[in-house]
Amino acid sequence: MPAASAGRLPLATTARTVAAVGASLLTLAILVGGRVPEAVHVMSRFPDKLLHALTYGMLAGCWCVALGERRRALAIAMAVATGLLDEWLQRSIPGRQSDVADLVADVVGATIGAWLALPVVGRLLSRTTRRP
């Protein structure tokens, strides 16, 4: 092992850790940020279903990288469970409503995100580990 990499975690382990932290922070942002009326109004400038699909795609992608390829279904399920919880919590917030179409966009985004995450991250990791 070269002296420069002594004491460092392997790049794949670091990527998994960063993805787990990212997924946790994104989940927190979804569940807490969605309760702040100002945050909801700022995000309303974007197409709602597209925003749902992108957000839950990123969430499932992060969980997929953190958990590994063999647990892709679990990553999707975790993202969809977050979407279900978010829709359920919205029922008690004035000016917000629970919407099945939002949940459908969450499921579609989560599925696409989980399937795209590993090839993209794998390609990025292989580029950074190649030597000239």
C-alpha positions in Angstrom: 0.0 0.0 0.0 1.5 3.4 -1.0 2.3 5.8 1.9 -0.1 8.4 0.5 -3.1 6.1 1.0 -2.2 4.7 4.4 -5.1 5.2 6.8 -7.6 6.1 4.1 -10.8 4.2 3.5 -11.2 2.5 0.1 -13.0 4.8 -2.4 -16.0 2.5 -2.7 -16.4 2.5 1.1 -16.2 6.3 1.1 -18.8 6.5 -1.7 -21.2 4.3 0.3 -20.8 6.4 3.4 -21.3 9.7 1.5 -24.4 8.2 -0.2 -25.8 7.0 3.2 -25.3 10.5 4.7 -26.8 12.1 1.6 -29.9 9.8 1.7 -30.4 10.6 5.4 -30.1 14.3 4.8 -32.4 14.2 1.8 -35.0 12.2 3.8 -34.8 14.8 6.6 -35.2 17.6 4.1 -38.3 15.9 2.6 -40.0 15.2 5.9 -39.1 18.5 7.6 -38.8 20.9 4.7 -42.2 19.9 3.4 -43.7 21.2 6.6 -42.3 24.7 6.1 -44.8 26.7 4.0 -42.0 29.0 2.6 -40.0 26.0 1.3 -43.1 24.6 -0.4 -43.8 27.9 -2.2 -40.2 28.3 -3.4 -40.3 24.8 -4.9 -43.7 25.5 -6.6 -41.9 27.2 -9.5 -40.9 23.8 -10.8 -43.3 21.2 -12.3 -44.6 19.3 -9.3 -44.5 15.7 -10.6 -41.0 16.2 -12.2 -39.8 17.6 -8.8 -41.2 14.5 -7.1 -39.6 12.1 -9.6 -36.2 13.8 -9.4 -36.2 14.1 -5.6 -37.2 10.4 -5.0 -34.9 9.3 -7.8 -32.0 10.9 -6.0 -33.1 9.5 -2.7 -33.4 5.9 -4.0 -30.1 6.3 -5.9 -28.3 7.4 -2.7 -29.8 4.4 -0.8 -28.9 2.1 -3.6 -25.2 3.2 -3.6 -25.2 3.0 0.2 -26.8 -0.4 0.4 -25.3 -2.0 -2.7 -26.6 -3.5 -5.9 -28.1 -6.6 -4.2 -30.3 -4.4 -2.1 -31.7 -2.3 -4.9 -35.3 -3.3 -4.1 -34.8 -2.2 -0.5 -33.4 1.1 -1.6 -36.6 1.7 -3.8 -38.8 0.5 -0.9 -37.1 3.0 1.5 -37.6 5.9 -0.9 -41.3 4.9 -1.5 -41.8 4.5 2.2 -40.5 8.1 2.7 -43.0 9.2 0.0 -45.9 7.4 1.7 -45.0 9.0 5.0 -44.6 12.5 3.4 -48.0 12.2 1.7 -49.6 11.0 5.0 -48.1 13.9 7.0 -49.3 16.4 4.4 -52.9 15.6 5.3 -52.5 17.7 8.5 -50.8 20.7 7.0 -53.0 23.6 6.0 -52.8 24.4 2.3 -51.3 20.9 1.5 -53.1 17.8 0.4 -52.1 14.2 0.0 -52.0 13.2 -3.7 -51.8 9.7 -5.2 -50.3 11.2 -8.4 -47.4 12.5 -6.3 -46.8 9.1 -4.9 -46.8 7.6 -8.4 -44.2 10.2 -9.4 -42.2 9.2 -6.3 -42.3 5.5 -7.3 -41.4 6.1 -10.9 -38.5 8.4 -9.9 -37.3 6.0 -7.2 -37.2 3.1 -9.6 -35.4 5.0 -12.3 -32.9 6.5 -9.8 -32.1 3.2 -8.2 -31.4 1.6 -11.6 -29.3 4.5 -12.8 -27.3 5.2 -9.7 -25.0 2.1 -9.6 -23.8 2.3 -13.2 -23.2 6.0 -12.9 -21.3 5.8 -9.6 -19.4 2.7 -10.8 -18.2 4.6 -13.9 -17.2 7.6 -11.8 -15.3 5.4 -9.3 -13.5 3.5 -12.1 -12.4 6.8 -13.6 -10.9 8.0 -10.4 -9.1 4.8 -9.6 -7.5 4.3 -13.1 -3.9 5.3 -13.3 -2.4 7.1 -16.4 
